[in-house]
């Protein structure tokens, strides 16, 4: 149940960022939901492979290259999902940074108070 709520919140974050950023567009909430699913699948399947392949560069850049890996994941989602568009690498990088920030805010609302 929590996974579905996280997907819905991710889709909401994609919609919000598509309305805020000028070079990012999403057709509908269903498309945003597909983007959220695609991003979760790409982060689960493709990102570990990219991290392992680029480990020397990531170590040399003290982990900053992971930002570009996140941008690659966004561009892959742009390629696979029709109705979702990110124009350029810079906007994919900005989108990934803001998406992570917005998701952390939204997901923190899900955390239950463990006291009691």
RAGI-V188848 format. One record per run of one state. SS is the DSSP state (helix for helix, strand for strand, loop for the rest). FROM is the first residue (numbers start at 1). LEN is the number of residues. If there is no record, write none. Layout:
ss-><SS,SS>
from-><FROM,FROM>
len-><LEN,LEN>
This chain:
ss-><loop,helix,loop,strand,loop,helix,loop,helix,loop,helix,loop,helix,loop,strand,loop,helix,loop>
from-><1,2,21,24,27,29,46,47,54,55,61,65,81,84,87,89,109>
len-><1,19,3,3,2,17,1,7,1,6,4,16,3,3,2,20,8>
